Amino acid sequence: MVTPAINTIVKMLESLPEAAQENVAEHLRAYLAELQADQKWEHFFARTQYKLKDAALQARRQIADGKSKPMDFDQL
């Protein structure tokens, strides 16, 4: 489905010289690839958010129960 916004952009692009159109198209390709990668990451993160929350709750329980000790970064 082509929206009015897309039609406006196409008309604006058509008014540019061909070299400028290619330049804009390349920038749009890069932007869209980044946008798709961001959406993929957000989808993945949303699917695993509950695991992170569960791990944090478990860590808090272990701290409260005295089953944990401070991290000694020198021993890593």
Secondary structure, DSSP 8 states (H G I E B T S, - for coil): ---HHHHHHHHHHHTS-HHHHHHHHHHHHHHHHHHHHHHHHHHHHHHHHHHHHHHHHHHHHHHHTT------GGG-
